[in-house]
Amino acid sequence: MSSSRTAVSRRRFLTASAQAAAVLSVPQFIPGSALGMSGAVAPSERIVLGGLGLGPRGTGDLNCFMDNPDVQFVAICDVQKTRREAIKKIADTRYGNNDCALYSDMHEILARPDIDAMLIATGDRWHTMASITAARAGKDVYCEKPCSMTISESRALSDTYRKYGCIYQAGTQRRSIGNFLFAAELAHSGKLGKLTTVHANTLYPATKHEWLPEEPLPAKDEVDWLRWLGPCPWRPYNPQYCRGGWRGFFDFHGGGILEWGAHTVDLCQWAAQKDATAPVEYVPEGSGVTATYADGLKLVMRDQGWMGLGTCSVRYEGDQGWIETGDSGKFAIYPESLRTERTVFTMAGTDPSSHIRNFLDCVKTRKQANSNADVSAQSHVVCHAAYIAWQLGRTLKFDPVKEEFAGDEEANRMRSRALQQPWRI
């Protein structure tokens, strides 16, 4: 059964049960909260949420989810005992009970029929696998970025969510934040003229291929190391990996272009109305890559030369004006007359609350979320293609329909990575 049918059927059943109780049990008292009175959200309208791999960023996301009265968080799955117990404490304290269930195997939490949606905030290596497995279980998913580690994973993610009809929201929250919305609207409206160049703030691209030294393996209940690795190549255990030290290692991380480009390249694709395509040429230049779309528009991925308006900045240039903005909410603009359309944006670019609300609304309406699987996968394809060009140190031609590099077998082999058995997408 699709996620849509599961969610709707569950809510209709609960609603019908409540109505039946009201009719058949008179004069039995029914609390108003059970029917959504006195400002409470009726159980039939609550979104039941589970969590998978919630570390520091995932904990922040979870608190934003639980700030919404129509969300009930019921279970956490994590391969690390300390993180499982930390999330349970947060949830139980919030709800004043001891009900949050603990799991170490994602298949067990996904088997629960009462869970409508999953918050996934594992390390990058697990994002695609976990999101696809959740969709196959009929769950809607909010997944932290990046949504994939390769071009092939990006396509598999998009195809899966099309097939199963589940709602997906990548944690690229800037699509739901005021100053970035304003900048995109200016680009879409033509007030900047014809777009000539869009700029994405990325990080230095390189990753490391060495391993951390082996240390004694803890008990499986403390850290299930093989599940932590998941689809990645086997590597000896080192506790630094489990404390966030996996970043920067090629086995577990997609590099600096993907790290911020998951946000900023995505914003450039959106502003340029290129959500369904990708550049056809990628030219590595220093610590970045300049890409060109079929119509001549330039996409510049760079880590230097920004105006200091905050992390994850973007700049859109047209033949009649430009705008640059970042996570501070501030922006620089030309001509200045365009500034009169908006005043001050106060939400930081790192705040996921409005993006999470968009996801929750889409779970209920079944409309596509702002950062759905199709647009997220497409922007990730661009990031992956750019990193491949940077690693190889040469210009690459790319077919955005076939998602193939022209005449370059080495580049085409880099579109995917081998997965450790028994994991398969």
N, C-alpha and C positions, 0 to 999 in steps of 0.2 A: 504494500500500500504506500502511496506517495505521502510525503510529509504533509502536504496540503490536506489530503483526506484524513490523515491521522489526527492532525490538530483540530480540524473542523468537527470530525466525528466525536472526539473526546469532549470538546466543549459543548456540543449539542447534547451529548449524553448527560453531562453534569447539569446542564441547564434543565433538561427534561426531568432529571431525577429530583432536582430542587423543586420544580413546579409540582411534580407528582406528590412529593412529601407535603407540600403546602395544602394540597387538596385532600389527601387521604389521611393525614395525621391531625387534622383539626379536632380538638383545640390545642394540640401540642404546640409549644412555643418554638419558633425557629429564629435563631439570631439574625438580626438585620445584616450583619457582615456576610452571612452565607448567601444573601441575595443581592449584595452590592449596595445596601442602604448605608446611610450615615457616612458617605464618602469612602467606604471600604470597597475594594474590588472583589467581586464575586469570584469564587473558585473557577467557575466556567470561563471567566475572562482572563485568568492569570496564565502567564507563560511559564511553564515549569522548565527550569534551567539546570543543566549539569555543567561541570567544568573539567577540563583536561589540561594538565601541565601548567598550573597557575603559579608563576614566580612573581617577581616584582611588578612587571607590567601587567600581567594577568590579574594580580591582586587589585591594582588600580582599576582595571576594567570591571572586575567583579563588584567593587564598591559602587561604581556608576550604575551597573545593572540593578543592584539591590536598592538603589535610591529610587527606582521606579516601582510604584505600588502594585503594578500589574505583573511583577516578576516574583517568582518563588524559587530560590536556589536550594536544591535538595541533595546534591551529591558532588563529590570531587574524586577524580582519578588522577593519580600521579605515581610515577615509579620511585619517588623519593618519599620516605616516611615523614621526614620533617616538614615537607611542603604539604603533604596530605593533611597532617594534623594542624598545621598553621591555618589552612583554609577552613577546615572544620571549625576551629575556634572562632574565626571571623564570622562565619555564617551563624553558628549557634548563638554567639553573643548578639548578633543583629536581631535574630528572631526570638531570643529568650527561651530556647529549647536545646535539646541534644540530638536533633533529628538528622543532621547532615551525614549522609552515608559515605563511607570510604571505600575506594577501589584502587587496585594497582594494575588491573587489566582493562584496557579501554573497551574490549568487547563485552565485558560484563555491564559496564555503565550504559553502553549503547543498547543493550538488550532490554533496558527498562522501558516498558510501554508508556509510562506516565511522563517521561521526559520529552518535551517538545523541541528544545533547542540546546545546542552545546556552545560554550565559550572555550575556544582552543587557543592556548598561549604557550605551547611547548617551544622548544628550540626550533630553528628554521627547518632542520632536517625532517621533522615530523609533520609539518603543516599540510602538505599535499596529501600524504597517506592518511592522516587522521581525518581530514575534511572529506575525502572521498569515502572512507569507511563509514563516517557519520551519515553522509547522504544515502548510502546504500541501506542504512538502518532507518531511514525516513526522518532524520533529524535536520532541522535548520541549523545553520552554523554562522557564528561570528568568530573569525579566525584572525589572529594577529598577523601582521605582515612580516616577511615577504610570504606570498601565498605559494611559492614554488622555488625549487632549487635549479631547475633547468627549463629549457623550452618545451621539452616533451611533457614534463610534469604540468606546466602551464596549460597545455592543450588538454591533457587528461582531466584536469580540474574543471575546465569550462565544459567539456563534453559531458562529464558526469552530472553536473548540476542542470544541464539542459535535459538530460535523459530522465532524471528522477524528479525534476520539478521542485526541488527544495530551494529555500531562500539562503543565499550566501552573502555575507558582508565581510570583505577584507578590512583589517584594521587600519586602513588608510583614511583616517578621520578628517583630513584636511578637505576632502570633498564636501564636508558638512559644516565647515567653519566660515564665518562671515567674510573675512578679508580675502580669502581664497575664492569664495563664491563671487565676490565683487570683481576680482581681477578676471575671472573666467567670463563673467557676464560682459565686461568691457570688450574682451576679445571676440565673443560671440556676436555682439551687437554691431560690430563694424566701426565703433568709435575710435579704435586705434588704427583704422584703415585696414588695408590688406596685410595680414600677418606675414612677416618675412623671416623672423627668427624667434624661437622660444628657448629659454635657458633653464636648465634643471640643476639645482645645487646637489652635487654628489660628493662622496668621500674618495680618498685615495683608493684605487681599485684592488690592490694586491692582497692575496691571501698566502698563508704559509702551508707548506706541504710536510713539514716534520711532525713528529708526535711528541707529546709530553711523556716524561719517564713513567714507567709502570710503578704503581703502589699497591699495597695489599687490597684485595677485593673485599668490600664489606659484605655482611649478610644480605641475602636477596631481599628480605623484608625492609632493610634499611635503604638499599639502592639496588634495583633490578637493572644491572648494567647492560645486559643484552637487550632489554626493552628500551633502555635509554638510547642505545645506539640505533635500534630499529633498523631502517633500511640502509644505513651507512655502512661502510667497510668496518670490519672488526678492528678495534684499536685497544691497547691495554688500558686498564682503568687508571685514572688520575682524578682526584677529587676536584681539582681546579675546573675541569670540564663541567661538572655538575653545579658549580657556583657561578656559571656564566662565562667561564674562561674558554668556552668552545668558540667564541667569536674570533674571527681572523684565521681560523684553520680551514683549509679548503674542504676537508671531509664534511664539515658541519655548517659552512657559511658560504654565501654567494658573493662575497666581496663588497667593496665600498660603493660601487655603482648601484648595486641592488639594495644595499643597506638603506640609503636615503632615496635612491631613485624609485624604489617601490612607492614612495610618496611623490617625489617631485617630477619624475618622468611621467608618472600617472597624471599629475596635474597639468603637465604640458600637453599630453595626449588629449585630455579633456578640453583645455582651452582652445586647442587647434582643431577640435572636432575630428580627431583621428582615432577615436575609441575602437574602430573596427579594422584598423590597419597598423602598419609599422613602417619605419623608414626603409629605403631600398639600398642605402649605402652607409657604411660605418667606417670612419677614419680616426684611428687613435692619434691623439695629440697630447703629449706630455702626460699629465695625470688625469686626462679625460678623453672623451670621444665626441666628435662632431658627426652627426647623422643627417641624412637628407631624405625627405619624403619624395614620392614620385612627382609631386607638383612643384618641387623646388624649395619648399619650406625647410629651414634648418632647425635642428634640435641640437643644442650645445649642452653636453653634460660636463660640468667642471666643478672643481673644489676651491677655486680661487676667484678673486675679483668681485666679490659681492659687496653690497652697500651697508652691511651691518644691521639688517632689519630682522634678524633672527635666524635660527636654524631652519633647514629645509626651505630655503628661499627659492622663488621662481621669478622669472622676468619674461614678459611678453612684449615683443617689438613689432609694430606695424609701420606702414609708410606715412602714418599721420600722428603717431604717438606711441607711448610705451608705459608700462607699469611694472614695478618690482615690489614684492611683498614677501614676508616671512613669518615665523612663528610668534613674533612680538605683536602681531596684529597691525603694525604700522606699514605704510606703503609710501613709495616715491612714485610720482606720476608726471607725465607730460602729454598734452598741455595741462597746466594747472586748473583750467576751467573744468576738467573732469572731476576734480576733487570735491566740488560742491555737491555732487550727487550723494556722497556719504560723509559721515563725520568720523567717529572713532569706533574701532572694533576692539572689544575687550577680552574676548575668549582667546586663550593661548592655543597655538597650533597643535599642542600636545594633548589637549583636553578631548577625550573621546565621548563626552556625554551626549552631544547632539547626534553624533554618528550612531551611537548605541540606540538612541530613541528612534532614529530612522529605521534601524534594523527591526526593533520591536514592532513598529507600526507596519512594516512590510511582512512580518510573520503573521500579523492579523489580516492584512488586506490581500496578501499573496502577490503584491506588486514587487517589481525588481528593486533591490536596494541600491543606494548611491554608488557603492563599490562592489557591484555584483561580480559573479565569477567571470563573465565574459569580458568586462572592461578591465578587471584586475589582471586576468590572464594575459590580455593583449599588451598592457603596459609592462608586465614582467617579461614578456618575449623580447621587447625592445631592450630592457636592461640586460638580459642574458646575451643577446646578440652583440651588444656593445662590449660586454666584458670578454666575450670570445675574441672579438677584434683586438681588444687591448692586450689580452694574453698573448695572442699570436704576433702582435706588433705590425699588422698590415691591414690595408684597406680590404673590406669585404663587401661584396654585393649580395643582397638578400631578396628573396621572393617572399613577400608577406602573405601570399595566398598558400603556397606550398610549404612555407616556413623552412626553406632550404637556402643554403649559401651556394651561389653559382660557381661551379668549377673548383670547389675547395673541399676535398674529402676530409682533410684534417678538421676543418671548422665544423663540418656536418657531423662528425663523430662526437663533437663536444656539445651537441644539442641535448644529449641525455647522459645519464650516469648509471652504471650497473648498480642494482639493488641487492643487498645481502639477503640470502634466503632465510626464512621462508616468505619474506615480504614481497608482494607484487601489487602493482596498480592496475 
